[in-house]
């Protein structure tokens, strides 16, 4: 029967060869770790509700204790029922009241080189003042506000000010279009947009306010005011009575704004994510359960020592990673964080390593896409800097291929630093699968096991558990930071996440379970190609491509093929010192065949100068599919460099001509 279940996912072939090497936590790390044995896992396995109740009471300060840990009416959950707290009191007030007001909350660095050290007391004052600004604009508990900003300190201030008075914020990534702003503001019925004139990116000021103006010309009629931070002195158009300057409002605002207790299930924020339909999904996260899990995971996954660590999540707050691990988790734990405005190659390709050295960063949390980009730039860039302060490295956003893991381990961690490869989603709110650095023996490329208090299981097409091999990743029990629904659409919530497998949460990711019980994420199941009836993961083929010594980065899509249904098309960026040629492309293609088998060998390997990426670094694979299938290109407005796609199309045409 077990063999039959494995065959049902089947032909999820091309299982990437697992690295033989394993990395136990160094003894010196274990001796000081927040978690150094399996005690947390055992506690959670015995009674996971009691486990999470203890975390909630020990990590957070409640103005009213909860009386029920969990109410579960599948698929709707309520955590810490009856409890009341204020999220900003937990992130700010209690640290200031404990005499830590002079502690730096954020070392902020602008791309041009301007810096600010913002203490907890200063951050609290600004949050109180902007909360009063929002009140003066008529916002009340239960309202929604949109935030469309660069990575400047006013962004977390705006988020926390909303949370202080019970206004749900909807942060919109600063690279999104006017249409995206309209969609999100209309769905949330946002009353205010907080923005900036612009932000610095790749050495220049990138305007933001004109995009908001364009959006408000075409829709979002619920928006009454636009608050504008003057970051770049761009002199944007300001519409009388609607548009207001941040600095003028703050100058006249009182810093007297007590933290109002909120119900544990008070809506904290909406964060929109794409779906299979054109309409984005407004993911709902509430207060008590969300803060409990992000504080817990931030403490234990990064082995946080708030009195001495300098922590850096090098993501954008416009994504859930920034919400949970730049703003709410780190501030709840009272740590000092680094926050950077710009790109990692401005003014030079060692900008991140320069920041790590100057601030003596102890934890670095970044994306595999960024790591592969650093690989492309070469090990000589980090070698210019002293990175010995680093003691935990993290990855987030997508599965990491083993070679990138090893490069990160050797060239950034000096071969001594534990790596925590974290799997989670916008919908989960916080980490779900990750090593604990003082406990877990890691394998390069594996996210390892669920964290304590989270229960995951692989299933086959019929929903039967998979013991070894490929399957669909499901969560079998509710967790505190889980989404509470899709804004305004409970039926879509049920259909999207809970209908595929009865009683299980499933958000579309596939994974493999090895003989040791380690999980290997394979990416979205819609990124699984069907080649002659065999299911092949794009992630596995990309790992095999990057395993070739000449390849720095790769992306794989399934192109239309009249014979096999789909054909594998690989796009690769070469490492420095390698010249593109037909012979090298064929060699790379054959390398995949050796690693994964002939069925997984790409039909074509196209060597390209770059890949189409959003400004956050996400590869836009749909555009690569358009190129592979010869379709008219879709929207390229969110790309960091729209010209890349035309160059790729030219290379693909040359490949066809050959």
KATAUR-V427794 format. One line per field, one symbol per residue. ss: DSSP state (a for helix, b for strand, c for the rest). burial: + if it has 24 or more other C-alpha atoms within 12 Angstrom, else -. A space follows every 50 residues. Layout:
ss = ???
burial = ???
This chain:
ss = caaaaaaacccbbccccccccbbcccaaaaccccccccaaaaaaaacaaa aaaaaaaaaccccbcccbbbbbbccbbbbbbccbbcaaaaaaaaaaaaaa cccbbbbbbcccccbbbbbaaaaaaaaaaaaaaaaacccccccbbbbbcc ccaaaaaaaaaaaaaccbbbbccccccaaaaaaaaaaacccbbbbbcbbb bccbbbbcaaaaaaaaaaccccccbbbbbcccccccccccccbbbaaaaa accccccccccbbcccbbbbbbbcccccccbbbbbbcaaaaaaaaaaaaa accccccccbbbbccccccaaaaaaaaaaaaacccbbbbbcccccccccc aaaaaaaaacccbbbbcaaaaaaaaaacaaaaaccccccccbbbbccccc caaaaaaaaaaacccccbbbbcbcccccccccbccccccccbbccccbcb cccccbbbbcccccbcccbbbbbbbccccccccccbcccaaaaaaaaccc ccccbcccbbbbbcccccbbbbbbaaabbbbccbbbbaaaaaaaaacccc bbbbbbbbbbbcccbbbbbbbbbbcccccccaaaaaaaaaaaaaaacaaa cccbbbbcccccbbccccbcaaaaaaaaacccccccccbcccaaaaaaaa aaaaaaac
burial = ----++++++++++++++----++++--+---++++---++--+---++- +++++++-++++--++--++----++++++++++++++++++++++---+ +-++++++++++----+++++++++++++++++++-+-++++++++++++ ++++++++++++++++++++++++++++++++++++++++++++++++++ +---+++++++++-++---+++++++++++++---+------++++--++ --+---+-+++++++++++++++------+++++++++++++++++++++ ++++++--++++++++++++++++++++++++++++++++++++-+--++ +++++++-+++++++++++++++++++++-++--++++++++++++++++ +++++++++-++++++++++++++++++++++++++++++++++++++++ +++++++++++-+++++++++++++++++++++++++-----++-+++-- +--+++++++++++---++++++++++++++--+++++++++++++++++ ++++++++++-----++++++++++----+---++++++++++-++--++ +++++++++++++++++++++++++++++---+--++++++--+++-++- ++--+---
